[in-house]
């Protein structure tokens, strides 16, 4: 390689590196765009109410585990280390003691419930239903979040198009101002025409500012729903919303309702709540039934008063209080036993005891608590039945309203579309007349405002229909999605 060419290659390398750095910084500075799917997913993961509902679900899981473990027998250990002072009966020697006595007791006991009126089984079934109800309640909460996010997302798109429409109207007016200035300078139009069109421009500038504020406010609302700390550079992806179908005549509110009954989590949650209430009633009735338990225990102990003879000491002969027929005193050996404390392990082996048996508990009178609990359980079940009925009623009414709103919004959209087409043709003719001086600025602005209002109504009907149609899809169990460009 030519040595003289090396500085040029170094310069080229540093230039490429600098260019790449600028491009990277430019990419980092670009606002992060959020799609509807990403917004919904992020909101579901970070919503406080969802997190609380997830904790409630975990609590229900622990309740279910606890009720299942209650089927197993229990096992308890016991140990004691006691010092007795004063007169007492040693439980292991059965003798009176007046000095300090140390004693130890050890035991293992177990109880297994053989039958308790199916209370244990019904408790498991009730907690299973509670867990399923909490799962569907969490799913309902996530669905509500998805609807709210989609509504606010579409509000941003609507405000963005309103801003674009307002800016386009202002651009058209600015072009007319330039043209009228030339005509006024040439004496073709009076000075008042210029003042009228400038007043129109000032009004449209205010509309642009209002549209900008509404757009920024809608972005802020969505960012707050997402719990974003910094919403200054928050931007969303613009989906393709030009092609959308009308409400199918085959999808009646009745058919939607039947489908929603199978897929909507609030219905399933209410159904499981009712099942839980039924099992709670069965659980309460179980208190009327006798209960049978199997019990067993093993144990042992130690006493400091428990002693044993280790040897004897001969102290000689001594009279025993008896005499022979000849009058001689009878002598007996005087032997003194020598004691020592019995070893700890020896006592544990000797005092080992076992027990085994059955325990039958027959409820006769318990302060009417069982009867009261059964009555309360019946009332709670009636509440659950009414809650399920109300959930279905609200669902049917919401579907009927959503279907009616979607049909009405589609009709509004089609009517507004025709109105815009007609007013656009009319405005072209008005603009031509205004350009040649056959129409004053007041009539021109009036026709221009009519077209602008029609376009705004078209946008409003468009986004209202899109949202209502997504609500209908939602009631069919479909995910809320918008086609991205």
C-alpha positions in Angstrom: 0.0 0.0 0.0 1.2 3.5 -0.8 2.4 5.2 2.5 1.1 8.5 1.3 -2.4 7.1 1.0 -2.6 6.0 4.6 -3.7 9.4 6.1 -6.6 9.4 3.7 -7.7 6.0 4.8 -7.5 7.0 8.4 -9.5 10.2 7.7 -12.1 8.1 5.9 -12.3 5.7 8.8 -12.8 8.4 11.4 -15.4 10.1 9.2 -17.4 6.8 9.0 -17.1 6.3 12.7 -18.3 9.8 13.4 -21.2 9.4 11.0 -22.3 6.1 12.7 -22.2 7.8 16.1 -24.4 10.6 14.9 -26.9 8.1 13.4 -26.9 6.1 16.7 -27.6 9.2 18.7 -30.3 10.3 16.3 -32.0 6.9 16.7 -31.7 7.2 20.5 -33.3 10.6 20.3 -36.3 9.5 18.3 -39.5 9.0 20.3 -40.4 5.5 21.1 -43.5 4.5 19.3 -46.0 2.2 21.0 -48.4 -0.1 19.2 -51.9 -0.9 20.6 -50.8 -4.4 21.5 -47.7 -3.1 23.3 -49.8 -0.6 25.2 -52.3 -3.2 26.3 -49.6 -5.7 27.4 -47.7 -3.0 29.3 -50.8 -1.7 31.0 -51.8 -5.2 32.1 -48.4 -5.9 33.5 -48.1 -2.6 35.4 -51.6 -1.8 36.5 -51.9 -1.7 40.3 -55.4 -3.2 40.4 -54.2 -6.1 38.2 -51.3 -6.6 40.6 -53.7 -6.6 43.6 -55.9 -9.1 41.8 -52.9 -11.3 41.1 -52.1 -11.3 44.8 -55.7 -12.2 45.6 -55.4 -15.1 43.2 -52.2 -16.3 45.0 -54.0 -16.1 48.3 -56.8 -18.3 46.8 -54.2 -20.8 45.7 -52.8 -21.0 49.3 -56.3 -21.5 50.7 -56.8 -24.4 48.3 -53.5 -26.0 49.3 -54.4 -25.6 53.0 -57.8 -27.3 52.5 -56.2 -30.2 50.6 -53.6 -30.7 53.3 -56.4 -30.9 55.9 -57.2 -34.3 54.4 -53.9 -35.7 55.8 -53.5 -36.8 59.4 -51.8 -34.4 61.8 -48.7 -35.2 63.8 -47.6 -33.3 66.9 -44.6 -33.7 69.1 -44.5 -32.7 72.8 -41.6 -32.3 75.2 -41.3 -30.9 78.7 -38.5 -30.2 81.3 -40.1 -29.4 84.7 -38.8 -28.8 88.2 -41.3 -29.3 91.1 -40.8 -27.8 94.5 -42.7 -28.7 97.7 -45.0 -31.7 98.2 -46.0 -33.4 95.0 -46.6 -36.8 93.7 -44.0 -38.1 91.3 -46.0 -39.3 88.2 -43.5 -42.0 87.4 -42.8 -43.4 91.0 -46.2 -42.5 92.4 -44.6 -41.4 95.6 -44.8 -38.2 97.6 -41.8 -35.9 97.2 -41.1 -32.8 99.3 -37.8 -31.8 97.7 -37.1 -30.5 94.3 -37.9 -33.0 91.6 -37.0 -32.8 88.0 -39.1 -34.6 85.4 -39.2 -34.9 81.6 -42.0 -36.0 79.3 -41.9 -36.8 75.6 -44.8 -37.8 73.3 -45.9 -38.0 69.7 -49.6 -37.9 68.8 -51.6 -38.1 65.6 -55.2 -37.6 64.6 -56.9 -38.6 61.4 -60.4 -37.5 60.5 -62.3 -40.5 59.1 -65.6 -38.7 58.6 -66.9 -35.2 59.4 -70.0 -34.8 57.3 -67.9 -34.3 54.1 -66.8 -30.9 55.5 -63.2 -31.5 54.4 -64.1 -32.4 50.8 -66.6 -29.6 50.5 -63.9 -27.2 51.8 -61.6 -28.3 49.0 -64.3 -27.9 46.3 -65.3 -24.5 47.6 -61.7 -23.2 47.5 -61.2 -24.7 44.0 -64.2 -22.6 42.9 -62.9 -19.5 44.7 -59.6 -19.9 42.8 -61.3 -20.2 39.4 -63.5 -17.2 40.2 -60.4 -15.2 41.1 -58.7 -16.2 37.9 -61.7 -15.1 35.8 -62.0 -11.9 37.8 -58.3 -11.2 36.9 -59.1 -11.9 33.2 -62.1 -9.5 33.3 -59.9 -6.8 34.8 -57.4 -7.3 32.0 -60.2 -7.1 29.4 -61.5 -3.9 30.9 -58.0 -2.4 30.7 -57.7 -3.5 27.1 -61.0 -1.7 26.2 -60.0 1.5 28.0 -56.5 1.5 26.4 -58.0 0.9 22.9 -60.5 3.8 23.5 -57.8 6.2 24.5 -55.5 5.0 21.7 -58.2 5.7 19.1 -58.8 9.1 20.8 -55.2 10.0 20.0 -55.6 8.9 16.4 -58.8 10.9 16.2 -57.2 14.1 17.6 -54.2 13.6 15.3 -56.4 13.6 12.2 -58.4 16.6 13.6 -55.1 18.4 13.9 -54.1 17.5 10.4 -57.5 18.6 9.1 -57.1 22.0 11.0 -53.6 22.5 9.6 -54.8 21.7 6.1 -57.6 24.3 6.4 -55.1 26.9 7.6 -52.8 26.1 4.7 -55.6 26.7 2.2 -56.5 30.0 3.9 -52.9 31.1 3.8 -52.8 30.5 0.1 -56.0 32.5 -0.3 -54.4 35.3 1.7 -51.5 35.5 -0.6 -53.8 35.5 -3.6 -56.1 38.2 -2.2 -53.1 40.4 -1.3 -52.1 40.5 -4.9 -55.7 41.2 -6.0 -56.1 44.0 -3.5 -52.8 45.5 -4.6 -54.0 45.4 -8.2 -57.3 47.0 -7.2 -59.4 44.0 -8.1 -60.7 43.5 -4.6 -61.4 45.9 -1.7 -59.3 46.0 1.5 -62.2 44.5 3.4 -61.8 41.1 1.6 -58.3 40.8 2.9 -59.3 41.7 6.4 -62.1 39.0 6.3 -59.8 36.3 5.1 -57.1 37.3 7.7 -59.7 37.0 10.4 -60.6 33.6 9.2 -56.9 32.6 9.3 -56.6 33.8 12.9 -59.7 31.7 13.8 -58.2 28.7 12.1 -54.8 29.2 13.9 -56.7 29.1 17.2 -58.4 25.8 16.0 -54.9 24.4 15.3 -53.7 25.3 18.8 -56.8 23.8 20.3 -56.3 20.6 18.3 -52.7 20.5 19.3 -53.7 20.8 23.0 -56.3 18.1 22.6 -53.8 15.8 21.0 -51.2 16.4 23.7 -53.9 15.8 26.4 -55.0 12.5 24.9 -51.4 11.4 24.8 -50.9 12.4 28.4 -54.1 10.4 29.4 -52.8 7.3 27.7 -49.4 7.7 29.2 -50.9 8.1 32.7 -53.0 4.9 32.1 -49.7 3.2 31.4 -48.1 4.7 34.5 -45.3 6.2 32.5 -43.0 8.5 34.4 -41.9 10.5 31.3 -44.5 11.1 28.6 -42.9 14.0 26.8 -41.7 11.8 23.9 -44.6 9.4 23.9 -45.8 8.5 20.4 -48.0 5.7 19.1 -48.0 3.7 15.9 -50.4 4.8 13.3 -52.4 1.8 12.1 -54.2 1.4 8.7 -57.8 2.3 9.4 -58.9 3.1 5.9 -60.3 -0.3 5.1 -62.9 -1.6 7.5 -66.0 -3.7 7.1 -69.5 -2.8 8.1 -71.5 -4.6 10.8 -72.5 -8.0 9.5 -76.2 -8.4 9.4 -75.7 -12.1 10.4 -74.3 -11.0 13.8 -77.4 -10.2 15.8 -77.4 -9.1 19.4 -78.9 -12.4 20.4 -76.1 -14.4 18.7 -73.5 -12.1 20.2 -75.0 -12.7 23.7 -75.0 -16.5 23.3 -71.3 -16.3 22.3 -70.5 -13.9 25.1 -72.0 -16.2 27.7 -69.4 -18.8 26.8 -66.3 -16.5 26.6 -66.8 -13.6 28.9 -64.8 -14.1 32.2 -67.3 -12.1 34.3 -70.0 -14.7 33.6 -67.6 -17.6 34.5 -66.5 -15.8 37.6 -70.1 -15.3 38.8 -70.8 -19.0 38.0 -67.9 -20.2 40.1 -68.9 -17.8 42.9 -72.3 -19.5 42.9 -70.7 -22.9 43.0 -68.6 -21.8 45.9 -71.7 -20.6 47.7 -73.3 -24.0 47.2 -70.3 -25.8 48.6 -70.3 -23.4 51.5 -73.8 -24.4 52.3 -72.9 -28.1 52.1 -70.0 -27.3 54.4 -72.2 -25.6 56.9 -74.6 -28.6 56.9 -71.8 -30.9 57.7 -71.8 -29.5 61.2 -75.0 -31.4 61.9 -73.3 -34.7 61.2 -71.3 -36.8 63.8 -67.5 -36.9 63.3 -65.3 -39.9 63.7 -61.5 -39.6 64.3 -58.7 -42.1 64.6 -56.2 -41.1 67.3 -52.8 -42.6 68.4 -49.9 -41.6 70.5 -46.6 -42.8 71.9 -44.7 -41.3 74.9 -42.2 -41.8 77.7 -40.7 -39.8 80.6 -38.0 -39.4 83.2 -38.1 -38.6 86.9 -35.3 -37.5 89.2 -36.9 -39.4 92.1 -36.8 -42.7 90.3 -33.9 -44.6 91.9 -32.7 -48.2 92.0 -30.7 -50.4 94.4 -27.1 -51.0 93.2 -25.7 -52.8 96.3 -26.3 -53.6 100.1 -24.3 -53.0 103.2 -24.3 -55.5 106.2 -24.5 -53.5 109.5 -24.6 -56.5 111.8 -27.4 -58.3 113.7 -30.1 -56.6 115.6 -33.3 -57.8 117.5 -36.3 -58.0 115.3 -38.8 -57.9 118.1 -39.4 -61.6 118.3 -38.4 -64.2 120.9 -38.2 -67.9 121.0 -40.3 -70.2 123.3 -37.3 -70.3 125.6 -37.3 -66.6 125.9 -34.3 -65.9 123.7 -34.2 -62.8 121.6 -34.2 -63.5 117.9 -31.7 -61.5 115.9 -31.9 -60.5 112.2 -29.3 -59.1 109.9 -29.3 -55.3 109.5 -28.9 -54.6 105.8 -28.9 -51.1 104.3 -29.6 -50.7 100.6 -27.5 -48.2 98.6 -29.5 -46.3 95.9 -28.6 -44.3 92.9 -30.6 -42.4 90.3 -31.9 -44.6 87.5 -30.3 -43.7 84.2 -32.2 -41.4 81.8 -32.3 -43.9 78.9 -33.3 -46.8 81.2 -36.3 -44.8 82.4 -37.2 -43.8 78.8 -37.3 -47.5 77.9 -39.3 -48.5 81.0 -41.8 -45.7 80.8 -42.5 -46.1 77.1 -46.3 -46.1 76.5 -48.7 -46.3 73.5 -52.3 -45.5 72.9 -54.7 -46.1 70.0 -58.4 -45.5 69.6 -61.4 -43.9 67.9 -63.1 -40.7 68.9 -66.8 -40.1 68.0 -68.2 -36.6 68.4 -72.0 -36.3 68.2 -73.3 -32.8 68.1 -76.4 -32.4 70.3 -76.6 -28.7 71.1 -74.1 -26.1 70.1 -75.9 -22.8 70.8 -77.7 -23.0 67.4 -74.4 -22.1 65.7 -74.8 -24.8 63.1 -78.3 -23.8 62.2 -77.3 -20.1 62.0 -74.4 -20.9 59.7 -76.6 -22.9 57.4 -79.1 -20.1 57.1 -76.4 -17.6 56.4 -74.9 -19.9 53.7 -78.3 -20.2 52.1 -78.6 -16.4 52.0 -75.2 -16.1 50.5 -76.1 -18.6 47.8 -79.2 -16.5 47.0 -76.9 -13.5 46.7 -74.6 -15.4 44.3 -77.6 -16.4 42.2 -78.8 -12.8 41.9 -75.2 -11.7 41.1 -75.0 -14.2 38.3 -78.4 -13.1 37.0 -77.4 -9.5 37.2 -74.1 -10.2 35.4 -75.9 -11.9 32.5 -78.5 -9.0 32.4 -75.7 -6.4 32.3 -73.9 -8.3 29.6 -77.0 -8.6 27.4 -77.8 -4.9 27.8 -74.2 -3.9 27.1 -74.2 -6.1 23.9 -77.5 -4.6 22.7 -76.2 -1.1 23.3 -72.9 -1.8 21.7 -74.5 -3.3 18.6 -77.0 -0.4 18.3 -74.2 2.1 18.7 -72.1 0.3 16.1 -74.9 0.3 13.6 -75.7 3.9 14.3 -72.1 4.9 14.0 -71.7 3.1 10.7 -74.8 4.9 9.3 -73.4 8.2 10.6 -70.1 7.5 8.9 -71.7 6.6 5.5 -73.9 9.7 5.7 -71.0 11.9 6.7 -68.9 10.4 3.9 -71.5 11.4 1.3 -71.8 14.8 2.9 -68.0 15.4 2.6 -68.0 14.2 -1.0 -70.8 16.6 -1.9 -69.3 19.5 0.0 -65.9 18.9 -1.6 -67.4 19.2 -5.0 -69.3 22.3 -3.9 -66.2 23.9 -2.4 -64.2 23.4 -5.6 -66.9 25.3 -7.4 -67.0 28.0 -4.6 -63.2 28.3 -4.7 -63.2 28.8 -8.5 -65.8 31.6 -8.2 -63.9 33.2 -5.3 -60.7 33.2 -7.3 -62.2 35.1 -10.2 -64.0 37.6 -7.9 -67.5 36.2 -8.3 -67.9 35.4 -4.6 -67.1 37.5 -1.5 -64.9 36.3 1.3 -67.8 35.9 3.8 -69.6 33.3 1.6 -66.3 31.6 0.8 -65.4 31.2 4.5 -68.9 30.0 5.2 -68.6 27.3 2.6 -65.1 26.4 3.8 -66.3 26.0 7.4 -69.2 23.8 6.3 -66.7 21.5 4.6 -64.4 21.5 7.6 -67.3 20.7 10.0 -68.4 17.8 7.7 -64.8 16.4 7.7 -64.7 16.6 11.5 -68.1 14.8 11.8 -66.7 12.2 9.4 -63.7 11.6 11.5 -65.8 11.4 14.7 -68.2 8.9 13.1 -65.2 6.9 11.8 -63.5 6.5 15.1 -66.7 5.9 17.0 -67.6 3.1 14.7 -64.1 1.6 14.8 -64.2 1.5 18.6 -67.8 0.1 18.7 -66.9 -2.6 16.2 -63.9 -3.6 18.4 -66.3 -3.8 21.3 -68.4 -6.2 19.3 -65.3 -8.3 18.5 -64.4 -8.2 22.2 -67.8 -9.8 23.1 -67.0 -12.6 20.6 -63.8 -13.4 22.5 -61.5 -11.8 19.9 -58.4 -9.8 20.8 -58.6 -6.0 20.3 -56.2 -5.3 17.5 -55.5 -2.6 14.9 -53.8 -3.3 11.6 -50.4 -1.5 11.6 -49.0 0.1 8.4 
